[in-house]
Amino acid sequence: MSNPPSATAAMGPPSAAAARSAFAAQSAGPLGQTQAQGLKRAFEEAPDTPPLVKMNATPYAPQRHINDHYDIVGFISSGTYGRVYKAVNKRNNPNIQPAKHPSGRTIEAFAIKKFKPDKEGELQYTGISQSAIREMALCTELSHPALIHLVEIILESKCIFMVFEYAEHDLLQIIHHHSLLPRTPIPATCLRSTMHQLLSGLLYLHQNWVVHRDLKPANIMVTSAGSIKIGDLGLARLFYKPLHALFTGDKVVVTIWYRAPELLLGSRHYTPAIDLWAVGCIFAELLSLRPIFKGEEAKQDSKKTVPFQRNQMGKIGEVLGLPRKSEWPLLPAMPEYANLQSVAMHNPAVSRPLGLDKWYRNTIANNNYAAAPPDDAALDLLRRLLEYDPLKRLTAEEALKHPYFVGENGAGKPPSWNCFEGLETKYPARKVTTETHEIGGTGSLPGTKRSGLPDDGLLRPPVAKKMREG
């Protein structure tokens, strides 16, 4: 009885996996020179072996390099996380496929966020920050028209690059533009569309159990087409059945001017309602072109103890008055409740608050709207977003059903998804510093260099700096 044909004869050339397995098995015992050479040749010529991968080389496919796929236009900004650059697809490279947005449109420009390593500047590489890991994990899962779109993530030489779609503006820049002399208010139609898109994106986050925890005008992007994009999910957290109280992982969240009262009062357990307070603060700032509660943050001491934010609580109290147990039943349970009495001692104005109604009337009167100003529905929405008790504060879903958006009887015209629709104002694009350097590298980032350590290896020193609109 004849032997069955071998797998190699029946199926053609062996796969890379089969060749590796056979080579490993034969290596365990005595091996003739001819047999060893044949197995090695089969391994090297296996059809699914990645290019350039040989027996004595790394068993991985060639690395993807950021500078092979993108041309850096210039530097946008920097922060504790690292730096952000504007980029376009690599020119003169026919192999580069245009990036597509989930909506189907081609993405023409990109914002590349380069993270610096955790404990950046140490001689020994210590890993990636928790903030970077969170943002990557969430951005790869989330997709909505009002969220900034993540194109790809590239790991190169111990550096993480997150490639996002590029947005020409942000709300902070738009507020600044309107505050320049001659001062002009943000048109009511633009304001309504902006708030509707922002709340739509926030509803999507909350429905997917994500609390943002750092909403502020600088983190709300605006494209040239008038689309609002929530960005910077570095502080965002899943709040579905957390293993620990959210306070345990991050004791300080939300920029101080947009921080909800339950956070200021030391709450260990909080809800997505903190995002709605921040939205209320953003709404007020879009109306008045200045932060409504512009306090000063008390810094942590050497023992990392979180101090009571008396000054910020006082700024809120100047407008709303201090919270009362009759309006917020769980107020006495707040860890910093005993310190509320000291707010009035340091800031007597909280005993004679301006009141949100008067603040709103003064703001509208001082704005000199060329067209119809926001109506009383806007005031009611603002009041219900800036509710002290988080259980009474509007949710994103409830806010989207408010008469400000849907009309008194729900029959109003829905807001446009283009906040610039019908506007004659042309907003300048964000400033981009053009520098003759590349983005790659493993060392310290410019502006964050530590004494005695080399600066970013592949970031060439700028020959010239120019400011341009991009």
C-alpha positions as CSV (number, residue, x, y, z in Angstrom):
1,M,0.0,0.0,0.0
2,S,1.5,3.3,-1.1
3,N,2.0,6.2,1.3
4,P,-0.4,9.2,0.9
5,P,1.1,12.2,-0.8
6,S,2.8,14.7,1.5
7,A,1.0,17.9,2.5
8,T,3.6,19.9,0.6
9,A,3.2,18.0,-2.6
10,A,-0.6,18.3,-2.4
11,M,-0.9,21.9,-1.4
12,G,2.1,23.6,-3.1
13,P,4.6,25.7,-1.3
14,P,4.4,25.6,2.5
15,S,3.1,28.5,4.4
16,A,5.4,30.6,6.6
17,A,3.8,29.1,9.7
18,A,4.2,25.6,8.5
19,A,7.8,26.2,7.6
20,R,8.6,27.6,11.0
21,S,6.9,24.7,12.7
22,A,8.7,22.1,10.6
23,F,12.0,23.9,11.1
24,A,11.5,24.0,14.8
25,A,10.6,20.3,15.1
26,Q,13.5,19.2,13.0
27,S,15.9,21.4,15.0
28,A,15.1,19.4,18.1
29,G,17.0,16.4,16.8
30,P,20.0,15.5,14.6
31,L,19.6,17.2,11.2
32,G,21.5,16.5,8.0
33,Q,23.1,19.5,6.2
34,T,21.0,19.0,3.0
35,Q,17.8,18.6,5.0
36,A,18.5,21.7,7.1
37,Q,19.3,23.8,4.0
38,G,16.0,22.7,2.3
39,L,13.9,23.6,5.3
40,K,15.6,27.0,5.6
41,R,15.0,27.7,1.9
42,A,11.3,26.7,2.3
43,F,10.9,29.1,5.2
44,E,12.5,32.0,3.4
45,E,10.5,31.5,0.2
46,A,7.1,30.9,2.0
47,P,4.5,33.0,0.1
48,D,3.0,34.8,3.2
49,T,6.4,35.7,4.7
50,P,6.4,39.6,5.2
51,P,8.9,41.4,2.9
52,L,12.4,41.7,4.1
53,V,11.8,39.2,6.9
54,K,14.5,36.5,6.9
55,M,15.8,34.0,9.4
56,N,18.3,36.3,11.0
57,A,16.0,39.4,11.1
58,T,13.1,40.6,13.2
59,P,9.9,38.5,12.7
60,Y,7.8,41.6,12.2
61,A,6.6,43.5,9.1
62,P,8.4,46.7,8.3
63,Q,7.6,49.5,10.7
64,R,5.3,52.3,9.7
65,H,7.0,55.7,9.9
66,I,5.1,59.0,10.5
67,N,7.3,61.0,8.1
68,D,6.8,58.4,5.3
69,H,3.0,59.1,5.3
70,Y,2.6,62.7,6.3
71,D,4.2,66.1,5.5
72,I,4.3,68.3,8.6
73,V,2.9,71.8,7.9
74,G,3.8,73.3,11.2
75,F,3.3,73.3,15.0
76,I,-0.1,74.1,16.6
77,S,0.2,73.8,20.3
78,S,1.8,71.9,23.3
79,G,0.7,70.8,26.7
80,T,1.4,68.3,29.5
81,Y,0.7,65.5,27.0
82,G,3.1,66.6,24.3
83,R,2.7,68.5,21.1
84,V,0.2,68.9,18.2
85,Y,1.2,69.4,14.6
86,K,-0.8,70.2,11.4
87,A,0.0,67.8,8.6
88,V,-1.2,66.8,5.1
89,N,-0.8,63.6,3.1
90,K,2.8,62.9,1.9
91,R,3.2,64.7,-1.4
92,N,4.6,62.9,-4.5
93,N,3.9,59.5,-3.0
94,P,1.5,57.6,-5.3
95,N,1.2,54.8,-2.7
96,I,-0.6,57.0,-0.1
97,Q,-4.3,56.4,-0.1
98,P,-6.5,59.4,0.8
99,A,-7.9,59.1,4.3
100,K,-11.7,58.9,4.4
101,H,-14.1,60.2,7.1
102,P,-16.9,57.8,8.2
103,S,-19.2,60.1,6.3
104,G,-17.4,59.3,3.1
105,R,-15.6,62.6,2.5
106,T,-11.9,62.8,2.0
107,I,-9.8,64.2,4.9
108,E,-7.5,66.9,3.5
109,A,-5.6,67.9,6.6
110,F,-4.7,66.2,9.9
111,A,-3.8,67.2,13.5
112,I,-1.1,64.9,14.8
113,K,-0.8,64.6,18.5
114,K,2.6,63.4,19.6
115,F,2.6,62.1,23.2
116,K,5.7,62.3,25.3
117,P,6.5,59.2,27.4
118,D,5.3,59.0,31.0
119,K,8.0,60.6,33.2
120,E,9.3,62.1,30.0
121,G,13.0,62.9,30.0
122,E,14.1,60.0,32.2
123,L,17.1,58.1,31.0
124,Q,15.1,54.9,31.1
125,Y,11.9,54.6,29.1
126,T,9.0,54.2,31.5
127,G,6.0,53.7,29.2
128,I,2.9,55.6,28.1
129,S,0.8,57.9,30.3
130,Q,-2.6,56.7,31.5
131,S,-4.2,59.7,29.8
132,A,-2.7,58.7,26.4
133,I,-3.9,55.1,26.8
134,R,-7.4,56.2,27.8
135,E,-7.7,58.6,24.8
136,M,-6.5,55.9,22.4
137,A,-8.8,53.3,23.8
138,L,-11.9,55.5,23.6
139,C,-11.2,57.3,20.3
140,T,-10.8,54.0,18.5
141,E,-14.3,52.8,19.7
142,L,-16.3,56.1,19.4
143,S,-17.6,57.6,16.2
144,H,-20.1,60.5,15.9
145,P,-20.5,63.6,13.7
146,A,-19.9,65.8,16.8
147,L,-16.7,64.0,17.9
148,I,-13.3,64.6,16.4
149,H,-12.4,61.6,14.2
150,L,-9.3,59.5,14.8
151,V,-7.7,58.5,11.6
152,E,-5.0,56.2,12.9
153,I,-2.4,55.6,15.7
154,I,1.3,55.1,14.9
155,L,3.9,53.8,17.3
156,E,7.4,54.7,16.3
157,S,10.6,54.7,18.4
158,K,8.7,54.6,21.7
159,C,6.6,57.6,20.6
160,I,2.8,57.5,20.2
161,F,1.2,59.5,17.4
162,M,-2.6,60.0,17.2
163,V,-3.7,61.3,13.8
164,F,-7.0,63.2,13.9
165,E,-8.9,65.0,11.3
166,Y,-8.0,68.7,11.3
167,A,-10.4,71.4,12.5
168,E,-9.6,75.0,11.5
169,H,-11.1,76.6,14.6
170,D,-12.1,76.0,18.2
171,L,-14.7,77.8,20.4
172,L,-12.0,79.7,22.4
173,Q,-10.6,81.2,19.2
174,I,-14.1,82.2,18.0
175,I,-14.9,83.8,21.3
176,H,-11.6,85.7,21.2
177,H,-12.4,86.9,17.6
178,H,-15.8,88.3,18.7
179,S,-14.3,90.0,21.8
180,L,-11.8,92.1,19.7
181,L,-12.8,95.7,19.1
182,P,-15.2,96.5,17.7
183,R,-16.8,93.9,20.0
184,T,-19.6,91.9,18.3
185,P,-21.8,89.1,19.8
186,I,-21.9,85.6,18.4
187,P,-25.1,85.5,16.3
188,A,-28.1,83.8,17.9
189,T,-28.4,81.2,15.0
190,C,-24.7,80.3,15.3
191,L,-25.1,80.0,19.1
192,R,-28.1,77.7,18.8
193,S,-26.5,75.4,16.3
194,T,-23.3,75.2,18.3
195,M,-25.1,74.2,21.5
196,H,-27.3,71.7,19.7
197,Q,-24.2,69.9,18.1
198,L,-22.3,70.0,21.3
199,L,-25.1,68.4,23.3
200,S,-25.7,65.8,20.5
201,G,-22.0,64.7,20.8
202,L,-22.3,64.7,24.6
203,L,-25.4,62.6,24.5
204,Y,-23.6,60.1,22.4
205,L,-20.7,59.9,24.9
206,H,-23.1,59.5,27.9
207,Q,-25.2,56.9,26.1
208,N,-21.9,54.9,25.7
209,W,-21.0,55.3,29.4
210,V,-18.3,57.9,28.8
211,V,-18.0,61.0,30.9
212,H,-15.7,63.6,29.3
213,R,-14.5,65.5,32.4
214,D,-12.7,68.3,30.6
215,L,-15.2,70.2,28.5
216,K,-14.2,73.8,27.8
217,P,-14.1,76.1,24.7
218,A,-10.5,75.1,23.8
219,N,-11.5,71.5,23.6
220,I,-14.5,72.1,21.3
221,M,-13.3,72.1,17.7
222,V,-15.1,73.8,14.8
223,T,-14.4,72.9,11.1
224,S,-14.6,75.4,8.3
225,A,-17.9,73.7,7.4
226,G,-19.4,74.7,10.7
227,S,-19.3,71.3,12.3
228,I,-18.8,71.1,16.1
229,K,-16.3,68.5,17.2
230,I,-15.7,67.5,20.8
231,G,-12.0,66.8,21.3
232,D,-9.4,65.8,23.9
233,L,-10.6,62.7,25.6
234,G,-7.5,62.4,27.8
235,L,-9.5,62.8,31.0
236,A,-12.6,60.9,29.8
237,R,-13.6,57.8,31.8
238,L,-16.1,54.9,31.5
239,F,-18.5,55.3,34.3
240,Y,-20.4,52.0,34.0
241,K,-19.7,49.9,37.1
242,P,-16.3,51.4,37.8
243,L,-14.0,49.3,40.0
244,H,-13.2,52.3,42.1
245,A,-14.8,55.7,42.7
246,L,-13.9,58.1,39.9
247,F,-12.3,60.3,42.4
248,T,-9.8,57.6,43.3
249,G,-8.0,57.6,39.9
250,D,-8.2,61.4,39.2
251,K,-8.6,63.6,42.2
252,V,-8.8,66.8,40.1
253,V,-10.8,66.9,36.9
254,V,-12.3,69.7,34.7
255,T,-10.6,73.0,34.3
256,I,-11.4,75.2,37.3
257,W,-13.8,77.7,35.6
258,Y,-16.0,74.9,34.3
259,R,-15.8,72.6,37.4
260,A,-19.2,71.6,38.8
261,P,-20.1,72.5,42.4
262,E,-20.2,68.8,43.5
263,L,-16.6,68.5,42.5
264,L,-15.7,71.8,44.2
265,L,-17.3,70.4,47.4
266,G,-15.2,67.2,47.2
267,S,-17.7,64.6,46.0
268,R,-16.1,61.2,45.7
269,H,-18.9,59.9,43.5
270,Y,-20.1,62.0,40.7
271,T,-22.1,61.5,37.4
272,P,-22.1,62.8,33.8
273,A,-24.0,65.8,35.3
274,I,-20.5,67.4,35.7
275,D,-20.3,67.6,31.9
276,L,-23.7,69.4,31.8
277,W,-22.5,72.0,34.2
278,A,-19.5,72.6,32.0
279,V,-21.8,72.9,29.0
280,G,-23.8,75.6,30.9
281,C,-20.5,77.5,31.6
282,I,-19.6,77.3,27.9
283,F,-23.1,78.5,26.9
284,A,-22.7,81.5,29.2
285,E,-19.3,82.2,27.8
286,L,-20.6,82.1,24.2
287,L,-23.2,84.6,25.2
288,S,-21.0,87.1,27.2
289,L,-17.6,86.4,25.5
290,R,-16.0,85.9,28.9
291,P,-16.0,83.1,31.5
292,I,-19.0,83.4,33.8
293,F,-17.2,82.0,36.8
294,K,-13.6,83.1,36.5
295,G,-12.0,82.0,39.7
296,E,-8.4,81.3,40.8
297,E,-7.4,77.7,41.5
298,A,-5.8,76.7,44.9
299,K,-3.0,74.3,44.1
300,Q,-2.3,71.0,45.8
301,D,0.2,71.0,48.6
302,S,3.4,68.8,48.7
303,K,1.2,65.9,50.1
304,K,-1.1,66.1,47.1
305,T,-4.0,67.0,49.3
306,V,-6.9,68.5,47.3
307,P,-7.6,71.9,48.7
308,F,-11.1,73.5,49.0
309,Q,-11.6,75.8,46.0
310,R,-12.9,78.7,48.0
311,N,-12.3,81.4,45.4
312,Q,-14.0,79.5,42.6
313,M,-17.0,78.7,44.9
314,G,-17.2,82.4,45.6
315,K,-17.3,83.3,41.9
316,I,-20.2,81.0,41.4
317,G,-21.9,82.4,44.5
318,E,-21.5,86.0,43.2
319,V,-24.0,85.1,40.4
320,L,-26.1,82.2,41.8
321,G,-25.7,82.7,45.5
322,L,-24.4,79.9,47.7
323,P,-26.2,76.5,47.5
324,R,-28.9,75.8,50.2
325,K,-30.0,72.5,51.7
326,S,-33.6,73.3,50.7
327,E,-32.6,73.3,47.0
328,W,-29.9,70.6,47.2
329,P,-31.0,67.9,49.8
330,L,-27.7,66.0,49.6
331,L,-25.6,69.1,50.2
332,P,-24.7,68.3,53.8
333,A,-23.2,65.0,52.7
334,M,-20.5,66.8,50.6
335,P,-17.0,66.4,52.2
336,E,-16.3,70.2,52.0
337,Y,-19.8,71.3,53.2
338,A,-18.3,72.7,56.4
339,N,-16.1,75.0,54.4
340,L,-19.1,76.7,52.7
341,Q,-19.4,79.1,55.6
342,S,-15.9,80.4,55.0
343,V,-16.8,81.5,51.4
344,A,-19.0,84.3,52.6
345,M,-16.3,85.5,55.1
346,H,-13.8,85.9,52.3
347,N,-16.3,87.1,49.6
348,P,-19.2,89.2,51.0
349,A,-20.7,89.5,47.5
350,V,-22.1,86.0,47.7
351,S,-24.6,87.3,50.3
352,R,-26.0,89.7,47.6
353,P,-25.8,87.6,44.4
354,L,-26.5,89.2,41.1
355,G,-28.8,86.4,40.0
356,L,-28.7,84.5,36.7
357,D,-31.7,86.4,35.3
358,K,-30.1,89.8,35.8
359,W,-26.7,88.5,34.5
360,Y,-28.5,87.3,31.4
361,R,-30.5,90.5,30.9
362,N,-27.3,92.6,31.3
363,T,-25.4,90.4,28.8
364,I,-28.1,90.6,26.2
365,A,-28.5,94.4,26.6
366,N,-24.8,95.0,26.3
367,N,-24.3,92.8,23.2
368,N,-26.1,95.1,20.7
369,Y,-27.3,92.3,18.4
370,A,-27.7,93.2,14.8
371,A,-30.3,90.6,14.3
372,A,-32.7,89.0,16.8
373,P,-31.0,88.2,20.1
374,P,-31.5,84.9,22.0
375,D,-34.9,84.7,23.7
376,D,-36.0,83.7,27.2
377,A,-35.8,80.0,26.2
378,A,-32.0,80.4,26.1
379,L,-32.1,81.8,29.7
380,D,-34.3,78.9,30.9
381,L,-31.9,76.4,29.3
382,L,-28.9,78.1,30.9
383,R,-30.6,78.2,34.3
384,R,-31.4,74.4,34.2
385,L,-27.8,73.6,33.1
386,L,-26.4,75.6,36.0
387,E,-28.5,73.9,38.6
388,Y,-26.6,73.3,41.8
389,D,-28.2,69.9,42.5
390,P,-26.8,67.4,40.0
391,L,-29.9,65.3,40.3
392,K,-32.0,68.2,39.1
393,R,-29.6,69.4,36.4
394,L,-30.7,68.6,32.8
395,T,-29.3,65.6,31.1
396,A,-28.0,65.9,27.6
397,E,-31.1,64.1,26.3
398,E,-33.4,66.4,28.2
399,A,-31.5,69.5,27.1
400,L,-31.9,68.5,23.4
401,K,-35.7,68.5,23.9
402,H,-35.7,71.9,25.4
403,P,-37.9,74.6,23.7
404,Y,-34.7,76.5,22.9
405,F,-34.0,73.9,20.2
406,V,-37.5,72.5,19.4
407,G,-39.8,75.5,20.0
408,E,-42.5,75.9,22.5
409,N,-44.7,73.1,21.1
410,G,-41.9,71.1,19.6
411,A,-42.8,72.4,16.2
412,G,-39.8,74.8,15.8
413,K,-37.3,74.5,13.0
414,P,-34.4,72.3,14.1
415,P,-31.0,73.9,14.3
416,S,-28.6,73.6,11.4
417,W,-25.6,71.3,11.6
418,N,-23.6,74.1,10.1
419,C,-23.1,76.8,12.8
420,F,-21.8,79.2,10.2
421,E,-24.9,78.9,8.0
422,G,-26.1,82.4,6.8
423,L,-23.2,84.2,8.5
424,E,-21.1,86.8,6.7
425,T,-18.3,86.6,9.3
426,K,-15.2,84.9,8.1
427,Y,-13.2,83.5,11.0
428,P,-9.4,83.4,10.7
429,A,-7.9,79.9,10.7
430,R,-5.9,78.9,13.7
431,K,-2.3,80.0,13.8
432,V,0.3,77.4,12.8
433,T,4.0,78.0,13.4
434,T,6.0,76.8,10.4
435,E,9.3,75.2,11.5
436,T,11.7,73.3,9.3
437,H,11.8,70.0,11.2
438,E,10.4,66.6,11.3
439,I,8.0,65.2,13.9
440,G,9.6,61.9,14.8
441,G,11.9,61.2,17.7
442,T,12.2,59.5,21.0
443,G,13.8,62.0,23.4
444,S,12.5,65.1,25.2
445,L,10.2,67.5,23.4
446,P,11.2,71.1,22.8
447,G,10.1,73.2,25.7
448,T,10.2,70.2,28.0
449,K,13.9,69.3,27.9
450,R,15.4,68.4,31.2
451,S,18.9,69.5,32.2
452,G,21.7,67.3,31.0
453,L,19.4,65.2,28.7
454,P,19.4,65.3,24.9
455,D,16.6,67.1,23.1
456,D,14.3,65.4,20.6
457,G,16.5,63.3,18.4
458,L,14.7,63.9,15.1
459,L,13.3,67.3,15.7
460,R,15.8,69.5,13.9
461,P,16.3,72.9,15.3
462,P,14.2,75.5,13.5
463,V,16.0,77.7,11.1
464,A,13.2,80.1,10.9
465,K,9.8,80.5,12.5
466,K,6.8,82.0,10.7
467,M,3.2,82.4,11.8
468,R,0.7,81.4,9.2
469,E,-3.0,80.7,9.1
470,G,-3.8,77.1,8.4
